[in-house]
Amino acid sequence: MADPNAGLVPSQQNRLEEIASNFKDYLTVRPEAKLILEAHADLRGSVAFNQALSQRRADLVKSYLVEHGVPAASIETKAFGKDKNLTNKEVEELNAKNPNVTPEARERVEKNIVAFRMANNRRVDLHLSTTGQSSLRYFPYNSDDLNVLLGEQKPVAAKKQPASKETNNQVR
C-alpha cells in the first residue's frame, strides 16, 4: 500500500505481453471472445480503499493490454477488493501444485507464508469468456519480485562510474 498507483513490474509486463499476443491471435478465430480481468486486494486497508485499489489494478492491466493491441471492447474488468481472498491453506496448496517450484523456493515461501498469501491476494486473475479458462495463480518464483516479497536482497547491478573529463576528451 506504500504506492497504490505504482505500475507493473517487469515480470508482470512480460507475462501480459505474452497474453496480449496470444489473445490477439485468438480473436482472429473467435472475435466475440473477451478477457475478463478480476482484480483483488489483500486484507489491509478499508473496504472502500481496497475496492478502489482493485479497480485501479484492473484498469492498469486493461490499459497495458490495450497499449499492446488488445481491443478495449474485448476486455471486461471486475474489482473484488477484499472479497475472495485466498487463505494460507489455499496458498500452500497452490504452492504445492506449482510445477515450476524448486524445493528450496517452496521452503522459502512456507517460511514466509503470510507475506506470500498477501502477495497472492494482490492479483488480477484473467478469464477467457468463450472457454471459461482461468489464469493460473502461480507466483513467478524465478523473478526478482520473489526476493523483494520475501524481504531478501535483490541483486543490484554495479553502477557505471561517469567518465572523467580527461577521458571524454581523448581522441580515439
Sequence and secondary structure as in RCSB ss.txt:
>XXXX:A:sequence
MADPNAGLVPSQQNRLEEIASNFKDYLTVRPEAKLILEAHADLRGSVAFNQALSQRRADLVKSYLVEHGVPAASI
ETKAFGKDKNLTNKEVEELNAKNPNVTPEARERVEKNIVAFRMANNRRVDLHLSTTGQSSLRYFPYNSDDLNVLL
GEQKPVAAKKQPASKETNNQVR
>XXXX:A:secstr
   TT    HHHHHHHHHHHHHHHHHHHH TT  EEEEE   S S HHHHHHHHHHHHHHHHHHHHHTT  GGGE
EEEE TTTT   HHHHHHHHHH TT  HHHHHHHHHTHHHHHHHHTS EEEEETTT  B      TTSHHHHHHT
T             HHHHT   
